[in-house]
Amino acid sequence: MITLQFQSTVNAPVTQVWQWITSVDGISTELSPIAKMTFPSHIRNLTDLEIEPNKRLFRSFVLLGGLIPIDYSDLTLVSIDTEKGFLEQSPMLSMKTWQHKRTLTKTSAGTTVTDILTFKPRVALFTPLVKWFITTLFNNRHKQLRAHL
């Protein structure tokens, strides 16, 4: 198992950050230009969905550079706590285990966003490459998050 943590503080209130991190536009912007996740066309924000813990919301394809399919995720939320965070455990083609915990913490400087990822690739041989890719992707996510908030 690999665990990675990423953290950024942005000068924005928790309500604004929550709206951003749960919106299709926010997610897409954070992943860009490295990757893109597909969403059903009627979804604008994850909070618009009826979320049942541990029940798949939809299948999302992960596109490298927004074009080349490299993976899929059966997006599944274990828990969601408005303006505090969520815990995602989504079955993925490439992973034996995938868990993404994202939390928001109000601070004197604004809001701190923390991502903790725990995962295990299906093919052990690719573990160093997968770890590098996830690290690169989430460093980019936090760079985009700071730039837009």
TIKEBA-149438 format. One record per residue: x, y, z of N, C-alpha, C, O, CB in turn; residue in one letter. Coordinates in steps of 0.2 Angstrom, whole numbers, plus 2048, in hexadecimal, padded with zeros to 3 digits. Glycine has a CB too. Layout:
N
XYZXYZXYZXYZXYZa/...
# end
This chain:
149
8047FA80080080080080480680080A8068037FB800806m/80280B7FC8068127FC8018177FF7FB8177FD8088137F5i/80481B8038008218068038278048098288057FE82080Dt/80082C8018038327FF7FE8388027F88378038038337F8l/80183D8047FD8438077FF84980480584B8027FE84480Fq/7FA84E8027FB8547FF7F78598037F28588057F98547F7f/7FA85F8047F68648087F886B8057FD86D8037F886480Fq/7F286F8047F38768027EE87A8067E98788087F28777FBs/7F08808087EC88580B7EA88B8067EF88D8027EF888811t/7E488C8057E18918007DE8978047DB8968097DD88E7FAv/7DE89D8017DB8A28047D48A38017D28A77FE7DF8A9802n/7D089E8047C989E8027C589B8087C889680B7C889A7FBa/7BF89D8087BB89A80E7B989280C7B98908067B489D80Fp/7B888E8117B68878117B088680C7B08828087B4884817v/7AB88A80C7A58898087A788A8007A58867FC7A088F809t/7AC88F7FF7AE88F7F87B28897F67B28877F07B28967F7q/7B78877FA7BB8827F87B787B7F87B88777F37C08817FEv/7B287A7FC7AE8747FB7AA8747F47AA86F7F17A8874801w/7A787A7F27A487A7EC7A98797E67A78757E27A18817EBq/7AF87B7E77B487A7E27B68727E17B686F7DC7BB87E7E3w/7B886F7E77BA8687E77B58637E57B785E7E47BD8677EEi/7AF8657E67A98607E47A68627DD7A285E7DB7A48607E9t/7A88677DA7A68697D37AA8657CE7B08647CE7A68707D2s/7A68647C87A98617C37AF8657C07B48637BE7A485F7BDv/7AD86C7C07B28717BD7B88717C27BE8717BF7AF8787BDd/7B78717C87BD8717CD7C186B7CC7C886B7CC7BB8727D4g/7BE8657CC7C285F7CB7C685F7C47CC85D7C47BD8597CBi/7C28617BF7C58617B97CB8667B87D08647B57C08637B3s/7CA86B7BB7D08707BB7D686E7BF7DC86E7BD7CD8777BEt/7D586B7C57DA8687C97DE8637C57E48627C67D78657D0e/7DB85E7C27DE8597BE7E285B7B87E78587B67D98537BCl/7DF8617B57E28637AF7E98667B07EB8697B57DE8697ACs/7EE8657AB7ED8627A47EF85B7A47EF85879F7F186679Fp/7F18587AA7F38517AA7EE84C7A87EF8477A57F68507B1i/7E884D7AB7E38487AB7DC84B7AA7DB8517AC7E38437B0a/7D78477A97D08497A97CC8437AB7CE83D7A97CE84C7A2k/7C78447AF7C283F7B17BC8417AE7BA8467AD7C183F7B9m/7B983C7AB7B283D7A87AD83C7AD7AD8397B27B18377A2t/7A78407AC7A18407B079B8407AC79B8427A67A18477B4f/79683D7AE79083D7AA78E8447A978F8497AD78A8397AEp/78B8467A378A84D7A17858517A67868577A678784D79As/78184E7AA77C8517AE77F8537B577C8577B877684D7AFh/7858517B67888527BD78C8597BC7918597B878C84C7BFi/78B85D7C178F8637C17938647C87988677C878A86A7C1r/7908607CD7938607D37918597D778C8577D67918667D8n/7968567DA7958507DD7908507E378C84C7E479C84D7E0l/78F8567E678A8577EB7838577E877E8577EC78B85E7EFt/7828587E177B8577DE7798507DE77384F7DD77C85A7D7d/77D84B7DF77C8447DF7798427E577B8447EB7828407DDl/77483D7E57728397EB7788347ED77982F7E976B8367EAe/77B8367F27818317F477F82C7F977D82E7FE7878367F6i/7808267F777F8217FC78681E7FD78A81C7F977A81B7F9e/78881E80478F81B80579081480278C81080279081B80Dp/7968147FF79980E7FC79580C7F67968067F3799808801n/7918107F378D80E7ED7908127E77918187E87868107EEk/79280F7E27958127DC7908187D978A8177D879680D7D6r/79381E7D87908237D578F8237CE78A8247CB79382A7D8l/7958217CB7968217C479D81E7C27A181F7C67948277C0f/79E81C7BC7A481A7B97A78207B67A48247B27A48147B4r/7AD8227B87B18287B57B78257B27BB8217B57B382D7BAs/7B88277AC7BF8257A87C482A7A97C28307A97BD8247A0f/7CA8287AB7D082D7AC7D382D7A57D68287A27D482A7B1v/7D48337A37D783579C7DE83879D7DE83E79F7D2839797l/7E383579B7E983979B7E983E7967E883E7907EF834799l/7EB8447997EB84A7947E484C7927E485078D7F084978Eg/7DF8497957D884B7937D684778D7D184878A7D7852792g/7DA84278A7D983F7847DA8377847D58347817DD84177Fl/7DF8357877E082E7877DE82A78D7E082B7937E882C786i/7D982578C7D78217927DC81D7957DF8197927D181D790p/7DD81E79C7E281A79F7E08167A57E38127A87E881F7A1i/7DA8187A77D78147AD7D08167AD7CD81A7AA7DB8177B3d/7CC8137B27C58157B47C58147BB7C88117BF7C08107B0y/7C08187BE7BE8187C57B78177C67B381B7C37C181E7C8s/7B48127CA7AD8127CB7AC8167D17AD8147D77AB80A7CCd/7AB81D7D07AB8227D67A68207DB7A081F7DA7AA8297D3l/7A981F7E17A681C7E77A88207ED7AE8207EF7A78157E8t/7A38247F07A48277F67A28237FC79D8217FD7A182E7F6l/7A78238017A581F8077A282480C79D82280F7AC81C80Bv/7A482A80C7A18308107A283680D7A78378097A482F817s/79D83B80E79E84280C79B84681279684581479B843805i/79F84B81479D84F81979E8578177A38598167A284E820d/79885A81579886081279D86581679D86681C791863812t/7A18688117A686D8137AB86B8187AF86F81B7A2873817e/7AC8648197B186181D7B585C8197BB85C81A7AE85D823k/7B28588147B68548107B284E80E7AC84D80F7BC852814g/7B684980B7B38438097B883D8097BE83F8097B0844801f/7B68378097BA8318087B782D8027B182B8027BA82D80Fl/7BC82C7FD7BA8297F77BE8227F77C48227F97BC82D7F1e/7BB81D7F67BE8167F57BB8137EE7B68107EF7BD8117FBq/7BE8157E97BB8137E27BF80D7DF7C580D7DF7BC8197DEs/7BB8087DD7BF8037D97C18067D37BE80A7CF7BA7FD7D8p/7C88047D17CB8067CB7CE8007C77D07FB7CA7D080C7CDm/7CF8017C17D27FC7BD7D97FB7BF7DB7F57BF7D17FE7B5l/7DD8007C07E48007C27E67FE7C97EB7FD7CA7E78067C0s/7E17FF7CE7E27FE7D57DF7F87D87D97F77D77E18057D8m/7E37F57DC7DF7F07E17DC7F47E67D67F27E87E57EB7E4k/7DE7F97E87DC7FE7EE7DD8057EC7E28077E97DF7FC7F5t/7D78097ED7D88107EB7D48147F17CD8127F17D68127E4w/7D78187F57D381C7F97D68237F97DC8247F97D4819801q/7D18287F97D382F7F87CE8327FE7C88337FD7D18327F1h/7D28358037CF8398087D18408077D78428077D183680Fk/7CC8458067CD84C8057C984F80B7C384F80C7CB84E7FEr/7CD85380F7CA8578147CB85F8137D08618107CD85581Bt/7C78628167C786A8167C886C81E7C486A8227C186D813l/7CC87081F7CD8738267CD87B8257D187D8227D3870829t/7C987E8297C98858297CF88782D7D08858337C288882Dk/7D388C82B7D888F82E7D889782E7D489982B7DF88C82Bt/7DD89A8327DD8A18327DF8A482B7DD8AA8297E28A4837s/7E28A08277E48A28207DF8A081B7E08A28157EB89F81Ea/7DA89C81D7D589A8187D38938197D089281E7D889B810g/7D488F8147D28888157D88838137DB88480E7CC886810t/7DA87E8177DF8798157DB8738127D78708157E387781Bt/7DE87180C7DB86B8097E18668097E68678087DA86D801v/7DE86080C7E385B80D7E08548097DB85380A7E4859814t/7E58528057E384B8027E88468047EE8478057E484C7FAd/7E58408067E883A8087E68358047E08338037E7839810i/7EB8328007EA82D7FB7ED8267FE7F38267FF7EC82F7F4l/7E98217FE7EC81A7FF7EA8167FA7E48157F87E9818806t/7EF8137F77EE80F7F17F38097F07F88097F37ED8137EAf/7F08047EC7F57FE7EA7F37FD7E37EE7FA7E17F47F87EFk/7F87FE7DF7F77FC7D87F67F47D77F97F07DB7FD7FE7D3p/7F27F27D27F17EB7D07F77E87CE7F87E27D07EB7EB7CBr/7FC7EB7CA8027E87C88087EB7CC8097F17CB8037E97C0v/80A7E77D08107EA7D58167ED7D18197F17D38127E47D9a/8177EA7CB81D7EC7C781C7F47C68217F77C581D7E87C1l/8167F67C58157FD7C38148027C98138087C880E7FE7BFf/8157FF7CF8148037D581880A7D581680F7D68167FF7DBt/81F80A7D38238107D38208157CE81F81B7CF82A80F7D1p/81E8137C881B8177C381481A7C58138207C581A8137BCl/8108167C88098187CB80A81D7D08078227D18058127CDv/80F81C7D58108217DA8138277D881182D7DA81681E7DFk/8178277D381A82D7D08148317CC8138377CD81F82C7CAw/80F82D7C980A8307C58058347CA8038397C980682B7C1f/8038307CF7FE8337D48018397D87FE83E7D97FC82D7D9i/8088397D980B83E7DD80B8447D880A84A7DA81283C7DEt/80D8437D280D8497CD80684B7CC8058527CC80F8467C6t/8018477CB7FA8497CA7F784D7D07F48537CF7F58437C9l/7F984B7D67F684F7DC7FA8557DE7F885A7E17F684A7E2f/8018557DC80485B7DD8018607D88018667DA80C85A7DBn/7FF85E7D27FC8637CD7F58657D07F386B7CF7FB85F7C6n/7F18607D37EB8627D57EB8687DA7E886C7DA7E885C7D9r/7F08677DF7F186C7E47F48737E17F28787E37F686A7EAh/7F88727DC7FA8787D87F487C7D57F38827D67FF8777D3k/7F08787D27EA87B7CF7E587E7D47E28837D37E68767CBq/7E487A7DA7E087C7DF7E28837E27DE8887E37E08777E5l/7E98847E37EB88A7E67EB8907E07E98957E27F38897E8r/7EC88E7DA7EB8937D57E48967D47E389C7D27EE8907CEa/7DF8917D57D88937D47D48967DA7CF8997D97D588E7D0h/7D78947E07D48977E67D889B7EA7D689E7EF7D28917EAl/
# end
